[in-house]
Amino acid sequence: MKNATMKRGNPKPLTPKLQAEHDALAAMPDSEIDTTEMPPITDWSHAVRGPFYRPIKRPLSLRVDADILDWFQRQGQGYQTRMNSALREYVERHHKASA
């Protein structure tokens, strides 16, 4: 899913028929839901932990040396994400060293 465009915001609302089906399932106790056709998952080798985790981001005004900013911007779209990743790597490396 790398480099895939994801739509942001709220998805389209459910149709009345799907909403009614959803509401009926939500009201039903788990023990009454028929899962016999659903095979058990036994192979977790391709599982990804926390694929939808998004850390809270805060806007910030930050003064960065022009050459550093230029280098990240030349890498293309997503330069702020890469700058954040570089900072996270630095923090993790120094956190482990001090622990």
N, C-alpha and C positions, 0 to 999 in steps of 0.2 A: 504494500500500500504506500510505499515510499513515493514521494513526488505526486501523489494523487491529490486532486482538488476536492476538498470537503466543503459542503455547504454549511454555512454557519446560521445560527438562529433556530427558530422553532420549525419543526417539520409540519407538513400539511396536516390539518385536523383529520381525525378518523371519520369515516362515513358513519351515518347513524347505525347501520347494520353491524359494522365492525366494533363500534363503541358499545353496542348492546352485548355483543359476544364477549368483549373484554370485561365489561361489568359483571356478566354472569360468571365468568371464570374467576374474577377477583373475589366474588362473594362465596365461591365454592371452597370448602376446606380441601387442603392438599390431598388428604386421603381419598377423596372422591374423584380426583382428576385421573383419567385413564392415561397412563404412560406406557402401556404394554407394547405399543408400536415404536417406542423410542428406545433405540439400542443404548446400552450402557457405554459410557466413554471409558475405554481401557488404555488408549494410547494418548498420553499427554506430552509426547515429545515435541510437538509443534506449538504448545501452549505458550502464550505470552502473558506475563504478569502485569496487571494494571494498564491495559492498552488505552483506556479511556481516562486515566488519571491526568489531570491538568493542574499543576500547582498554581496557587493564587499569584497573580502578577500585579505589580503596582507601578503606576507611571512614575517616572523619575527624570529629572533634568540632571544630566551627567556630563561633565567636561572630560573629553577624551582627546589625547594627542591626535592631531590631524592625520598623521601618517598611519596610525593604528586604525582609525575610522576608515580612511581611504582603502586600506588593505582589506578590511572586512567587507566594505561595500563592493569592491571589485570582485569578490567571490560570488556576487549575484544576489538574487532575491533570498530573503531569509537571513540577512546579515545580522540582524539583532538577535535572532535565535542562536546563531553561531557564537556571537559574543557572550550570550548568556551561558552557553555550553562551556566555553573556555573559562569563564568565571567559576562555574560549578566545578569543573575539573580541578581548578586551582584550590578551591575551598576544600574539596574532598581529599586532595593530596595532602594539604597542610593540616587538615583535621586529623587524619590518620597519623601524621608525624607527631602531632602534639599529644595524642592519646596514649 
